[in-house]
Amino acid sequence: MLVISSPSGAGKTTLTRMLVERDPNLQLSISVTTRPRRSNEQDGVHYHFIDKPRFDAMSEAGELIESARIFENYYGTPREPLEAALASGRDVVFDIDWQGARQLQAQAPDDLATVFILPPSRAILEQRLRNRGADDEETVRRRMAAASDEMSHWSEYDYVVINDDLERSAAALKAILDAERLRRTRSHGLPEYVKQLMIDA
């Protein structure tokens, strides 16, 4: 499981989707959310858009592996598709915040790598929020006010990428993914493979 987090507007969603497009063995975890769907979003592609009673029911039934409240809305990761993807041998990337990352770290610390995306500057972060045109002025102000709190959690992550160039940041994420896949502890069957090599010798 690869978690990518950032303050709103720093680029985690764009980078996450770039990574999935370039790696056939990587699957995007699609969260459920109670927030309204934006005009450029598709249900089941960007999020599963549900109402609060349905979210509460899923949470109470243990159907969410992590969940968080962000800007009066609720987000969560459905457990079943995640477990199915991992069981099939696919890696899963998450576009979630620090609250969700903490919950996953508590549940599966040995099967998780985490990356925090930082913007090049606070001014550029604000500019990106305004340029995407998805939020009104009040929402932009709230997101900027929350950015410092979100960025204060950077040191809880395994890796930090400063997104000053989209292609360079995407390449860094791919390098992180490749390195994490090569960890000795994640190389299933490696002890048997090495033992056989030694016998053959």
C-alpha positions as CSV (number, residue, x, y, z in Angstrom):
1,M,0.0,0.0,0.0
2,L,1.4,3.4,-1.0
3,V,-0.1,6.5,0.7
4,I,0.3,9.9,-0.9
5,S,-0.8,12.9,1.1
6,S,-0.6,16.7,0.8
7,P,-2.4,19.9,1.6
8,S,-5.2,20.7,-0.9
9,G,-3.7,22.0,-4.1
10,A,-0.2,20.6,-3.7
11,G,-0.8,18.0,-6.5
12,K,-1.3,14.6,-4.8
13,T,-4.4,13.7,-6.9
14,T,-2.7,14.6,-10.2
15,L,0.4,12.7,-9.3
16,T,-1.5,9.7,-8.0
17,R,-3.4,9.4,-11.2
18,M,-0.2,9.8,-13.3
19,L,1.4,7.0,-11.3
20,V,-1.5,4.7,-11.9
21,E,-1.6,5.4,-15.6
22,R,2.1,4.5,-15.9
23,D,2.2,1.3,-13.8
24,P,-0.1,-1.6,-14.8
25,N,0.3,-3.4,-11.5
26,L,-0.9,-0.4,-9.5
27,Q,-4.5,0.2,-8.6
28,L,-6.1,3.4,-7.2
29,S,-8.0,3.1,-4.0
30,I,-11.3,5.0,-4.6
31,S,-12.6,6.6,-1.4
32,V,-16.2,7.1,-0.4
33,T,-17.2,10.7,0.5
34,T,-20.1,12.6,1.7
35,R,-19.0,15.8,0.0
36,P,-21.0,17.0,-3.1
37,R,-19.7,15.9,-6.5
38,R,-17.9,18.6,-8.5
39,S,-18.9,19.2,-12.2
40,N,-15.7,17.5,-13.5
41,E,-16.0,14.4,-11.3
42,Q,-17.5,11.0,-12.0
43,D,-19.0,8.8,-9.4
44,G,-16.9,5.6,-9.1
45,V,-14.0,7.2,-10.8
46,H,-12.9,10.1,-8.6
47,Y,-14.9,9.1,-5.5
48,H,-17.9,7.0,-4.5
49,F,-20.3,9.8,-3.6
50,I,-22.7,8.7,-0.8
51,D,-24.8,10.4,1.9
52,K,-24.0,10.6,5.6
53,P,-26.4,7.8,6.8
54,R,-24.7,5.4,4.3
55,F,-21.3,6.5,5.4
56,D,-22.2,5.9,9.1
57,A,-23.6,2.5,8.2
58,M,-20.4,1.5,6.4
59,S,-18.3,2.8,9.3
60,E,-20.3,0.9,12.0
61,A,-20.2,-2.3,10.0
62,G,-16.4,-2.2,9.7
63,E,-16.5,-1.7,6.0
64,L,-14.0,1.2,6.0
65,I,-10.4,0.5,6.7
66,E,-9.8,4.2,7.5
67,S,-11.9,7.3,7.6
68,A,-11.6,11.0,8.4
69,R,-13.6,14.2,8.6
70,I,-12.3,17.0,6.4
71,F,-13.9,20.4,6.0
72,E,-17.3,19.2,7.3
73,N,-17.3,16.2,4.9
74,Y,-16.4,12.6,5.6
75,Y,-14.1,10.4,3.6
76,G,-13.2,6.7,4.0
77,T,-11.5,3.7,2.2
78,P,-13.8,0.7,1.5
79,R,-12.1,-2.4,2.9
80,E,-13.4,-5.1,0.4
81,P,-11.9,-3.8,-2.9
82,L,-8.6,-3.0,-1.1
83,E,-8.3,-6.5,0.3
84,A,-9.3,-8.0,-3.1
85,A,-6.6,-6.0,-4.9
86,L,-3.9,-6.9,-2.5
87,A,-4.9,-10.6,-2.5
88,S,-4.6,-10.6,-6.3
89,G,-1.0,-9.4,-6.1
90,R,-1.7,-5.8,-7.1
91,D,-0.3,-2.8,-5.2
92,V,-2.7,-0.1,-4.1
93,V,-2.1,3.7,-4.0
94,F,-4.1,6.0,-1.7
95,D,-4.9,9.7,-2.1
96,I,-5.7,10.4,1.5
97,D,-4.8,12.8,4.3
98,W,-2.6,12.4,7.4
99,Q,-5.5,11.1,9.5
100,G,-6.1,8.2,7.1
101,A,-2.3,7.5,6.8
102,R,-2.1,7.2,10.6
103,Q,-4.9,4.7,10.7
104,L,-3.3,2.6,8.0
105,Q,0.1,2.8,9.8
106,A,-1.5,1.5,12.9
107,Q,-3.2,-1.5,11.1
108,A,-0.5,-2.5,8.6
109,P,2.8,-0.9,9.2
110,D,4.8,-3.6,7.4
111,D,2.8,-3.4,4.2
112,L,2.8,0.4,3.8
113,A,4.9,3.2,2.4
114,T,4.0,6.8,2.8
115,V,4.8,9.9,0.8
116,F,4.0,13.6,1.7
117,I,3.8,16.1,-1.2
118,L,4.9,19.7,-0.4
119,P,4.2,22.7,-2.6
120,P,7.2,24.8,-3.8
121,S,5.8,27.8,-1.8
122,R,2.7,28.9,0.0
123,A,2.0,31.5,-2.7
124,I,2.1,28.8,-5.4
125,L,-0.2,26.6,-3.3
126,E,-2.8,29.4,-3.1
127,Q,-2.4,30.1,-6.8
128,R,-3.0,26.4,-7.7
129,L,-6.2,26.4,-5.5
130,R,-7.5,29.5,-7.3
131,N,-6.5,28.3,-10.8
132,R,-8.4,25.0,-10.5
133,G,-11.6,26.9,-10.1
134,A,-13.3,24.2,-8.1
135,D,-13.8,26.2,-4.9
136,D,-15.4,29.5,-4.0
137,E,-13.3,32.2,-2.2
138,E,-14.4,31.1,1.3
139,T,-13.4,27.5,0.6
140,V,-10.0,28.6,-0.7
141,R,-9.4,30.6,2.4
142,R,-10.4,27.6,4.6
143,R,-8.1,25.3,2.7
144,M,-5.2,27.8,3.0
145,A,-5.8,28.2,6.7
146,A,-5.8,24.4,7.1
147,A,-2.6,23.9,5.0
148,S,-0.2,24.7,7.8
149,D,-1.8,22.1,10.1
150,E,-1.7,19.5,7.3
151,M,1.9,20.3,6.4
152,S,2.9,20.0,10.1
153,H,2.5,16.2,9.7
154,W,5.2,15.9,7.0
155,S,7.7,14.2,9.4
156,E,5.3,11.3,10.0
157,Y,5.9,10.1,6.4
158,D,8.6,7.8,5.0
159,Y,9.3,10.1,2.0
160,V,8.8,13.8,1.2
161,V,8.6,15.2,-2.4
162,I,8.5,18.9,-3.2
163,N,6.3,19.2,-6.2
164,D,8.0,22.0,-8.1
165,D,7.9,20.1,-11.4
166,L,5.1,17.6,-12.1
167,E,7.2,15.3,-14.3
168,R,10.1,15.2,-11.9
169,S,7.7,14.6,-8.9
170,A,6.0,11.7,-10.8
171,A,9.4,10.2,-11.6
172,A,10.3,10.4,-7.9
173,L,7.1,8.6,-6.9
174,K,7.8,5.9,-9.4
175,A,11.3,5.5,-8.0
176,I,9.9,5.2,-4.5
177,L,7.3,2.6,-5.6
178,D,10.0,0.6,-7.4
179,A,12.4,0.7,-4.3
180,E,9.6,-0.3,-1.9
181,R,8.7,-3.3,-4.1
182,L,12.3,-4.5,-3.9
183,R,12.4,-4.5,-0.1
184,R,13.7,-7.8,1.2
185,T,10.7,-8.2,3.5
186,R,8.3,-7.8,0.6
187,S,10.0,-10.4,-1.7
188,H,7.8,-13.4,-1.2
189,G,9.5,-16.6,-1.9
190,L,13.0,-15.1,-1.8
191,P,14.4,-17.3,1.0
192,E,13.4,-20.5,-1.0
193,Y,14.8,-19.0,-4.2
194,V,18.2,-18.2,-2.5
195,K,18.2,-21.6,-0.8
196,Q,17.7,-23.3,-4.2
197,L,20.5,-21.2,-5.7
198,M,22.9,-22.3,-3.0
199,I,21.9,-26.0,-3.4
200,D,22.5,-25.8,-7.2
201,A,25.9,-24.3,-6.5
